[in-house]
Amino acid sequence: MIKKIALALLIFSVSFGSIIAQELDARERYEGLNALVGPNTFFDNHPTGFMLYELDSGWVHFEKNSHMNFIPASTTKLFTFYASLMVLRDRTNTFRYVENGEEITIWGSGDPSWKYNILPQPKIEDFLSKYKKINFSASNWKDESFGYGWQWDDYYYSYSAERSSLPIYGNIVIFKNVNRTPQSTIPAFANSVKTFDKVSPTVRRDFHSNVFYYNPKTYTNPGPMLPYVTSPELTVQLLRDVLKKPVELVNAELPASARVFNGGSMNPLWKEMLQESDNFIAEQILLMVSDQLFGELNSDRAIDYIKKTYLKDLPDSPKWVDGSGLSRHNLVTPRSMITLMEKIDRAIPRDQLMQLLPQGGINGTLKNNYKAPRPYIFAKTGTISNNHALVGIIRTDSGRHHAFAFLNNNYMNKASEIRREMEKVLLYIKENY
């Protein structure tokens, strides 16, 4: 009897000691992390929100200002990604159509792939080859070319390409330098190039129209890629050039009986949106979500629906206004981003998610940061001037997977300094958690 009691006391003391050791270990880890990101650190000279959450145990290891709203920049694309996972699954909606003998009427569904050379190509020409005439209607377009809060002086840059119902060429035009004269890769703009006296090594676009200018004396650079001004009329012209057959612009309402042409898998679009942070693809994915839900292209309506259904249980309702994060009107709390990551982790196999996200030191927007012999950061970046965010998964040396949200706003430092200090925090987590 005495031996049994002694054994029980020994087991209890060992177990109790183990619990105490674990608690001390957790406290030490917390204090070490707090010394890097807490009060009186580098991250106290500007608004910073941070949260670390172990995905499999549900344990919140650390949080700082996790209840406060921050501008998420391109980490907003994680909302768009989740919306497409829930609504589109793995197939793109390219266009809707109604057949009438040898004619077909089509309504764009937002797919950005056609003639956008960074994406696999849907077999649209093959599908439409059997029709003698194509009618194009934009009656289902219920949105604006630019998102709410986009900066007006971004019109000139390819990261701010206009949104449209049936994009062609990614809604951008490229010029080649042929004998010091720019030549458009899109035939429709061949006669839209003019000269001007402004000193510029490249081509510039008029603010309001598809007129492109260059200076013959200073033109040397064939770039950049320039967004063009979209319109249903231009879409028809581009369709004629590509399909080599009659295309007419019509004002036909989209019937409920219209069929859907699915161009391909969503996976290449997800990969390009997440790894390269392609704003245009993100915006068009959100429009495809709207098309699937309502049969019309309206990003505001799609956002409202997703927030009221799939995101109704977020700790804090985000101010979510576009698909890409170009707008500074987007606001979100770190703890809501953590809940979003947990939802995404449940919606898609973790290995697949980690392959889609940028990997530190390997690819995408993290190719030159967070390098290690074995990748440990799998996360979406977000950067606009004076704001930098990183949201994703960190794989620690112990083999655990943690979701984290690290948002920095209104800093006066260089973004490289912010990333350097963030790396110190994330390396500590990698090695100690």
GISULTA-V864719 format. One line per field, one symbol per residue. phi: phi as a letter, one per 20 degrees, with the letter a starting at -180 (. if undefined). burial: I if it has 24 or more other ideal C-beta (glycine too) atoms within 12 Angstrom, else O. A space follows every 50 residues. Layout:
phi: ???
burial: ???
This chain:
phi: .ffffffffffffffffffffffffffffffffffecefmdgedeafccb bccffeemeeeabclfeeecfelffgffffgfgfffdemcceeebdbceb medbdccfdogeffmefecgefefgffefedebdddcdfeeccdfdefnf ffeegedffcffebfcfcmmlccdddedlmcfcfedgfdgddecdbeffb eceddffdbeddcbdgedfceffefdfdfeagffgfffffffelbfccec ddffffefedeefrffgffgfffefelfffffffffffffgffcmbdbff fffgfffedfdfdfgcffedcbednfeeffbbegfffffffffffeebgg fffffffgdgmdblfdgdclfagcgcdcbeebccgmbbcbcrcddefene ddebcccccledfffffffffffffffffgedd
burial: OOOOOOOOOOOOOOOOOOOOOOOOOOOOIIOIIIOIIOOOOIIOOIIIII IIIIIOOOOIIIIIIIOIIIIIIIIIIIIIIIIIIIIIOOOIIIIIIIOO OOOIIIIIIIIIIIIIOOIOIIOIOOIIOOIOOIIIIIIIIOIOIIIIII OOOIIIOIIIIIIIIIIIIIIIIIIOOOOOOIIIIIOIIOOIIOOOOOOI OIIIIOOOOIOIIIIOOOIOOIIIIIIIIIIIOIIIIIIOOIIOOOIIIO OIOIOOOIOIIIIIOIIIIIIIIIIIIIIIIIIIIIIIIIIIIIIIIIII OIIIIIIOOIIOOIIIOIIIIIIIIIIIIIIIIIIIIIIIIIIIIOIIOI OOIIOIIIIIOIIIIIOOIIOOOOIIIIIIIIIIOOIIIIIIIIIIOOOO IIIIIIIIIOIOOOIOOIIOIIIIIIIIIIOII
